[in-house]
């Protein structure tokens, strides 16, 4: 499976979700990667406290936070990263687990080396 994207931005988004889970009190955090015919789903699952519906309705909005020392930018950035990759972010939270899932479309094109690699000579 191939995803065309910014590895630094995607890594930052995943790291943010893991950090948030730990800060919320999760004892177990699991990162899961699943693909279907069109998308790659990156899920961060945790056993922390349930996110209430009134919070989840606003959780991806910039500057919305429930933390006393939070900026409210972390999950807004995660949502923005998903969006710039033509994807989406979903949240499911219940008493058993909380799951944030980034859905990113697969890349169906042909990957070719960049111009800088095409011009380099092989050193043996």
Order of alpha helices (4+ residues) and beta strands (2+ residues): alpha-beta-beta-alpha-alpha-beta-beta-alpha
